[in-house]
Amino acid sequence: MTAISVADAKYALALCDRIAAHTDVPGTITRTFLSPATRDVHALLTAEMRALGMTVRTDSAGNLRGLYPADAPEAPVLLLGSHIDTVPNAGRYDGILGVAVPLALLRAINGKRLPFAIEIIAFSEEEGIRFKLPFIGSRALIGELGPDELARTDADGITLAQAIRNFGLDPANLADAAITPDTFTFLEVHIEQGPLLESLSLPLGIVEAIVAQSRFELTFSGQANHAGTTPMDLRRDALTAAAAFISSVEALACSTRGLVATVGVIHALPGAPNIIPGTVTCSLDIRHADDAIRDSNAGQLLAQVTADCLRRGIGVTIRETSTQRSMPMDVALAGALAEAVSRTGRQPHRMNSGAGHDAMMLAGKIPSAMLFLRTPGGLSHHPDESVALPDVQAALETCMRLLETLTH
């Protein structure tokens, strides 16, 4: 099969740069579910896909999908891709590289037809920023985007269903997003978003499992009052209750091996320096490779905050916004991917993913695998996120070797 060149890797990185130019917040890279910048990225990727001989469509969940035909009709389909939404003020490779690398792979194939079709998908939403619901695009592929999810609202009160309609799509037609029966494998290429591969001086990793994660939203209800005239012992300060909770999150995670827990969002109202906060909302993201350990620690934290708020005279409501169980990748496919890495002359390394990915949604339906690229400095979800050109070339060579294996 065709050899990979440095030019192919440069194409992938240049495409990431071009996509990064489309943002909803000038001066940053920020794209949420079906935002105006998403429409611009769709136009860019549609042109690239068509230039590579693909037919292109957007399904009713907003996933952009390009299909490269096989050498015969009614052939099976290999699915490749990742997401094009971002966190606020993001880097340019998280998710996006998993769309750019497959397109660079097709560019290297240069019109050659294979015994299977290749579908490249740019998932509409993985991060869960706009609707506090991750994996919107991949949920649609496995039939788990239903009435409850469609009724969710964003900060402006727009429902998920209405956001889909505003993009010119029909939320009543989500069946058009489902994985087709002839789709036999899914591969997601992604930056590691952590320091492990760099610490091992290895360019690539093969994901064996994606860890469990749960997300919650907590609302603390106290009493707003004058900051200068209300004695400390007569206050019902929602923010001090939230601060105590945040400290307990850190303490528990630091004392439990393998557990990571984060409060990444906090809002205090009324939000003035001379007013005691009356209402505070915050997030909780908690993860562990073992579902039972994750669940028990989440339960401990939530029971603790409930008891503490009762003692303080503060109300607290807790809403679970999403939960994903630990998901193993397909053993045979991971083995084939490891063999593909070895055939490029590089050392394969098997590892778990601490971050959630669209592959964890699809893995319950079709054989799925993930190929990680080293993340310099282990820095991700940050404007300084980066990736090395030789590592991108290594990923492309590995994908080409995998195509050879699947062809035979």
N, C-alpha and C positions, 0 to 999 in steps of 0.2 A: 504494500500500500504506500501511498505518497509519503515522502519524508517531511517532517516539520522543519521550518526554517525560522531564523530569528525574526524575519519579516512577519511571519504569522503571529508570533508573540507580540510584536510591536503593534500589529493591527488590533489585537485584543485590548491592549493598554490604551491605544489612541481612541478606541470606541468608548472605553470607560471615561476618558477625558471629555469626549463630546457629550456623553449623557450627563456628566456632572454639571455641564453648563446650563442645564434646564432645572430650575429650582423655583419653588414658590416663595422663598425668602431670599431676596438679593443679598449677596455677600456670604451666603452659606450654601450647603447642599441639603435641601429639605424637600422631600416629596412624600405626601401621604396619599391615602387611597383615592384614586381617580380625581386627583387635583388637576388644576390647569397644566402644571408642568408635566404630569403624567401623559397628557394628550400630546405634548410636544415630543416626549420620548417615544411614544407609540409611532408617531410619524417618522422619526429618525430610524427606528428599528424596522419599521415596515419597509422602508426604502432599502435598507441593508439586506433584509431577508429576500425581497424580490430580486435583488441583484444577484443573489446566490441561487436563484432558481426555485424559490419556495413559494407556495401559495400561503396567503396570510389572512387570518381572521382574528376578531376579538370576540371572546365568548361573553355570556351574559353576566359573568362575575368580574369582567374587566381584564381578564388574562389575555395578553397578546400571544398568538400562537402561529408559528410558521412551520409548514410541512414540506420536507424535502422528499420527493418520491423515490420509491424503490425501483429495482430493475424489472419488476413485474407487478401487475395489479394484485390487490388483496393480500399484500405482504404484511407481516407483523410490523409494529411500530416501536422504535426506541425513543424514549422521552428524555430530553435533556433540558436543564434550565434552572433558574433561581428567580429571586424577586427583584423588582426595580423600585419599590418604595424604600424610604429611609427613615432613620430616626432624625430628630431635629439636629441641625448643624453636624451632619454626618461626614464620613469619609466617602471616597469615590469607588470603593471596591466591594464592600459588603453587599452581597447579593448580585450586584451588577456584573462582577467578574464571571459569575456563573451563567450569565447570558452571553457575554462577550467571548468567552473561551469556546463554547459550542459553535458560535458563528465563525470564529477563526478556524475551527476544525473543518467546517464545511468549505471554507475558503481554500484550505490546504487540499481537500479532496478534489476540488477543481472540476466539478461536474460528473465525477465518477458515480455510477449507480451501484448500490449495495443490495443484498437480498432482503433488506428491511428498510422501511422508511425511517426518517429521523424527524421527530417533532421537537422544536425548540420552543419553550414556553417562558415568557416573562410574567411571573406571577404578579398580580395586582397589589397584593398586601400581605406582608409577612410579619412586620414589626408590631402591628396592633396599636399604632399611635392614635389615629383619628377616632376609632370606635372602641378603643380599649379591648379589641378582639384580634388576636394574632391569627395569621394563616387564613385570611379570608379567601384568597385565591385558591389555595390548595384544598381548603375545606370544600369548595364547590366541586373540585374534581372527584372527590370521594363521596359526594352526596350529603355532606354535613353542614350545608348552609341553608337552614330552614327558617320558618316564620319567626322564631325567637331571635335569631341572629339578625334577620332583616329588619326587625323592629328596633334594634339598637339605635341610639341617637348620638351624634357628635356634640361638641361643645356649643354649636349653634342650633341644636335641636333638630337637625336634619337626620332622618332615618337612613339606615344603610340602604334600604330599598329605594328611597328617593335619590340618594347619591348615585346609585346605579342608573336610575332614569335620567338624572341630570347629565350623565355622560352619554346619553343616547342609546342606552341598553335597556333590556326588559328583564326585571327581576323575576317575572313569572316564567321565564324561559331558561332557568338555570340548568335544566337537563342537558343543554347544549355544551355545558362545561365538563360533563362527566368523562372520566377516562374511557376510551373506547375499548371494547373487548379484545382487540388485537394489539393493545399496548402491552409489551411483555417485560419491560425493564425501565426503571427511572434512575438516572445518575445526576447528582448535583455536585458541581464543582464550587468550592467556597474557600475563602480565606479562613485560617484557623480561628482568628480573633483571640488568640492567646499566645503565651510565650513558649509552649512546650517544644514545638518543632525547632524553633530557633535555639533553644537550650541544648538540643541534641545535634545541632548543625545538620539538619535534614530538611530538604525542600518540600517533601510531601508526606501526608499521613492518610491512612485508610480508617475511616470511622467504623467502629464496630457497633456502637450504640449511642443514642442521643438521650441525655438525662431527662428525668422528670422535672416538671416545673409547674408551679401554681402562682396565680396572680390574684391579689385582693385589693379592694379599695375600702379604706376605713374613714369614717366621718366621726369626729369628736365634737360634741355639742356642749358648750359651757354657757357663759354669760358675758357678753361684751359690756365693758364698763370703763369709767375714767381711770387712766393709769396713775394719776397723781393723788386721787382722793379715796381709792379703794384699798383698805389695808390688806396685806398679804394673806392673813389668815381668813379673810372673808371673800377671797376671789374664787371664781370658778373659771380658771384659765385653761381653755382647750389646748393651747399650744404646749403648755408644760406637760399635760397628759400625753400629747403626741411625742414630745421630746423623750419622755420616759420610755415610751414604747419603742422609739427608734434605738435608744441605748440598749434595750433588751434584745432587739433583733441582732445587733452587732455582737452582743455578749454570747448569745446562744450559738450563732453561726461560728464564732471563733472557738467555741468549746466543743463543737461537734464535727468530727472528721468527715470531710467530703461535702459538708453542707455550705451552701452560699445563699445569703439572704440580703436583699437590697431594698431600701426605701429610696426610690428615684424621683418621686414627685411629692411635693408638699405645698398646700395653699392655705394661708391663714387669712381669715376675714374678721373684722372689716379691713384690716391691712393698713393701719396707721400707727405711727410710733407712740402715740399717746392714748391708745385704746387697747385694753386687754382683749386678746383674741377670743371671740365667742364661738367661732366655728373653724375647724381645721379638717381638711381632707388630705390623706396621704395614700401612697401605694405601698404594696408589699409584693416583692418577687422572691420566691423561695424555691431552691432547686437542690436535688440530690439524685445520684444514679439509682438509688433504691427508693421505689415508690413508698414503701412502708415507713422508712426513715423520714422522708420528706413530709408525709402526711402527719406523722406523730409530732414532729417538730413544729409544723404549722399549727396543729391543734394546741400545742403547749403555748405558743406565742399568743394565740387568739384568746385562750382561756386566761392567760396572765393579764392581757390588756383589759379584758372585761372586768376582772376583779379589781385591778388598779383604778379603773375609771369609776367603779362603784364606790370605792373608798374616797375618791376625790370629789364625788358628786357631779361627775361628768358623764353625759350620755355617750355611747359609742354604738355605731351600727357598722356591720361588717358585710361586705358583698364580695363574693368570689366572682371574679370577672372571667377567668379561664383556668383550665387545668389540662395539661398534657401528661400522659403517663410515659414512663421510660419506653423507648422504642428501639429494639435491636435492628440493625441492618441485615440484609440477606447474607447468610454465611457464604454461600457459593459465589455470589456476586462480589462480596468483599475479597474472597480468595482470588477470583479472577482479576480484580483490580490490583491486589498485591503482586500477582504474577506479572501484570502489565508494567508495574513500577520496576520490578526486577529486570524485565526485558529491556528497559531503557538504560540499564547499568547503574541504577540507583537503589538505595536500601529502602525497602518498604517499612513503614512503622504503623502498627495498629494502635488505635487510641479511641477514647470516648469523646463526645462533644458535650461541653458544658452549656453551649448555646442551643436554642431551639432552631429548627430549620424546616422548610417545607417537606423535606424528605421524611421527617418523622410522621407526617400526615399520610403520605402516599405509601409508606412502608407497610401499613396494615392492609393494603389492597393489592399491591404488585411488588415484586422483588425490587428493592431499592438499595442504593449505595451512595456514599459521599466520599469525595476526594478533597482533602484539605491541602491548601498551600500555606507555607510558612508566612507568618505575619511579622515583619521586622519590628522589634521592640514590643511585640505582643499587643500593639495598640490598635483598637477598633472602636467603632461608634464615636469617632473623633476625627476632626478635619485632617489630622496628620497621619491617618491610616495610610499604609503603603504596602506595596508588593514588589518583589524583585523580578526583573525581566527574565533571568535564567530560570526562576521558579515557574513562571508562566509557560516558558518553553517546555520545562519538564512536565508540567500538567498536560500540555497539548500532546507531547510524545506519548504519555501514558494513555491518554484517551484514544490516540490512534492505535496503540497496541491492543487496547480493549476492543476496539472496533474489529480488528483482525481476528481476535478470539471469538467474538460473537458471529462474525461472518462464517467461521468454520464450525 
